[in-house]
Amino acid sequence: MTPTELAQRWRRPIRWIREQAKAGAIPAVSIGARWRFDPDDIARWEARHKTADPLTITALSAARQASKST
């Protein structure tokens, strides 16, 4: 799945999708400069985060990402 397809599915800007992928907030694979999203991974992610606040998820993911790099 491309960032455009995921952006349409979630009704979010493509830029937001790419930022979340880069931050590790959503499951993604970077192939060169392009992001790809496995539909099964996205479906599992959606099921886990159905009732969660997206802003909280983003903040937690950013914190996790920061702790990995230290």
C-alpha positions in Angstrom: 0.0 0.0 0.0 1.3 3.5 -0.9 1.2 6.6 1.4 -1.5 8.0 -1.0 -3.7 4.9 -0.6 -3.3 4.9 3.2 -4.0 8.7 3.3 -7.2 8.1 1.4 -8.2 5.2 3.7 -7.6 7.2 6.9 -8.6 10.6 5.4 -5.3 12.2 6.5 -2.8 14.3 4.6 0.0 12.3 2.8 2.6 14.4 4.7 1.1 13.2 8.0 1.3 9.6 6.9 4.9 9.9 5.9 5.8 11.7 9.2 4.1 9.0 11.2 5.9 6.3 9.3 9.3 8.0 9.7 8.6 8.4 13.5 7.7 4.7 13.7 4.2 5.5 14.9 2.6 3.3 12.2 4.0 0.1 10.6 5.9 0.9 7.5 8.8 -0.1 5.3 11.1 2.4 3.7 12.3 1.2 0.3 14.9 3.8 -0.7 13.0 7.1 -0.4 9.6 5.5 -0.7 7.3 4.3 2.1 5.2 1.2 1.8 2.6 -0.2 4.1 1.6 -3.9 4.4 -2.2 -4.1 4.4 -2.2 -6.8 7.0 0.0 -4.8 9.3 -2.2 -1.8 8.9 -5.3 -3.8 9.7 -3.7 -5.2 12.9 -2.6 -1.6 13.8 -6.1 -0.3 13.3 -7.6 -3.1 15.4 -5.2 -2.3 18.3 -5.7 1.4 18.1 -9.5 1.6 17.4 -10.3 3.6 20.5 -7.0 5.2 21.2 -6.3 9.0 20.8 -4.1 9.4 17.7 -2.2 12.3 19.3 -1.3 10.1 22.3 -0.1 7.4 20.0 2.1 9.8 18.1 3.6 11.2 21.3 4.3 7.7 22.7 5.8 6.5 19.5 8.1 9.6 19.3 9.2 8.9 22.8 9.9 5.3 22.0 11.8 6.2 18.9 13.9 8.8 20.9 14.8 6.2 23.6 16.0 3.7 20.9 18.5 6.2 19.5 20.1 6.9 22.9 
